[in-house]
Each structure stands twice: as structure tokens, then as C-alpha cells.
């Protein structure tokens, strides 16, 4: 409560009172600004992904990305200095997202889940991710972007390779490390080879194509993991 001196002079606080604290409100403002910033970055990256996929890296401009996101170019430049920085952020997002999708399949119990079941469970979400994010193929897998942009795929490919190798090791713990490494490399290359077909296919064909890819990989795994 405020203690007034010499009458009800609004806002005059004596030493007997405790001024109301503004710390919670002050602390809340940076959090709100951070949340808004994160939403804006996600909005810009989503727009950039669509524009890159539709126009290709070379033809895409930051103005086109800003227009697709519904913001001014100046707002975009508050977060990204150029389209190279946007591509780098997309590469990091794609690597994190795919790694998160694959993580559960590296700790399966082979006694409870067959390799066929594990592969079937993994392929569906991964194919869906690439169909929802076609710029991942256009920029980092399809080979149509400039060399310095394609170089950004290295962490994405390395992390995916490691997840595949870990999955294979669960089902063939006695397989030599060199054989596991080659097996993961061939598996990743086979998937990348079929990926354009999966991304560009009509929706009704996707389940059939995904099953065909699964059969292809299972046939290879059968030979790879054979004692």
C-alpha cells in the first residue's frame, strides 16, 4: 500500500513503503522478444525453403524470400545478412531435424524389433520430412546448388551416416567396423538416389515407392549382415 504525506498526492512514496517491483515484467520482456525472434526466424526459413525449392539457389533473392514470408527486406536483414546465411541456417535445421528423426532407431532392442520393422518405422517419417522440406534435396542433395552451398551438406550427411551405421551395428554387432562404414555409405547413397523420385511423386504413389525403397534396402542388408 502507498502511504501518502500531506494529503493524497498520487505516486508520492515515503520511506515507510516498499516500491512495487518491476523485475518480473522487465525479465518477461526479453523472453517475449526472444520468442518473437525465434518465430520470425522459423517463418523466414520456411519461406526460404519454398523459394529455394521453386527457383533454385542462384535465382533466389532475399527480396523474394522476404515477400514469401510476408515481411520487409529490412526485417529479413535483422536476422540474416544474405542468402548464404539463410542456406547455412537451413542446413543446420535439416541436420538437426533428421538426426532427431533417426535417433530412436539407434537404440532399438534387436530382440524385440526386427530390422525390417525398424526400417519400416524410419523410412515413413524421413520421406515425409523431405516431401515437406524439398529445399533439402534442392540445395544439399540434388547437386544443383553452387559448390559452397553444397559444402553445407557435410554435417547433415555425416550425422545421417553415423545414425545408419549405429542401426546396422545393433543387428550385426560382430561385423567389422570397416564393413559397417561401407554399408552405411551405400545405404545413404541408395536413399539419396531414390529421394528425387519420392519428393516429386504424386501423394498416392508415395506409400508404394517407400515400400519399394524398403525392399531395396532390405535386400542389401540381407547380404551385408550375413555371417
Order of alpha helices (4+ residues) and beta strands (2+ residues): alpha-alpha-alpha-alpha-alpha-alpha-alpha-alpha-alpha-alpha
